């Protein structure tokens, strides 16, 4: 198994169809704080899930602010920027779960998918 970093969309959509257990394919799922906030706003609370091991990470604005500002041709939102920062901090070795096209393009610009 492997580790992954999650954006809001994939978790939200799996929740909508009652298939959050699919996330069990990962040893560890890292969720940045703004993604967790968005999920809670949609009624998804991952705080009581035992498996997979979900790690909630606070990513300070000073770490992600430049990602939003430097991505002039891409609509990178703060939660997406947090996902990117976590991917970059893992040297882009972790899987990134996202349904956001601009985040995918930003990741691809760094040689990862």
ABEGO torsion letter per residue (X at the ends): XBBBBBBAAAAAAAAAAGAAAAAAABABBBBBAAAAAAAAAAGBBAAABAOBBBBBBBBBAAAAAAAAAABAABBBBAAAAAAAAAAAAAGGABBBBBABAAAAAAAAAAGBX
